[in-house]
Amino acid sequence: MVMDRASAQYDIEKKSLLVAYVLWAFLGYVGAHRFYLGRPFSGLLMLVLSGAVLLLSLVSFGVLSFLWFIVGLWWLIDALLIPGIAARRNGDIADRVFGSR
């Protein structure tokens, strides 16, 4: 009975790779996938970086738009990092729900 409850709790809280990749594809440049995967600091950093680059691009009338390369590079690298981040997050959830063994 306790194991069933813990198993159900884990299923509710675990992070989906599909959801993470959908967030990455559509809102990845603002770090939405990182917030979802429990990485709020790096998600906020990505959000601030994207906002700063957008502001600089607008203020410079596009002269500094090459800075989007930095955001884009981070976004592409995250495509490779998502499985590991999700596995670590799900492992942390499992440890908390089932208890350390």
Number of C-alpha atoms within 10 A of each C-alpha: 6 8 10 9 12 16 14 12 15 18 14 9 13 17 19 15 16 9 13 22 17 13 19 22 15 11 14 24 23 22 27 22 26 23 16 17 22 16 15 15 12 13 21 16 13 21 19 14 19 20 14 13 20 17 15 16 17 13 11 11 10 13 11 15 15 11 17 16 11 13 19 14 11 15 20 15 10 18 15 10 11 18 15 10 19 20 16 14 18 20 13 15 18 19 13 12 17 16 10 8 4
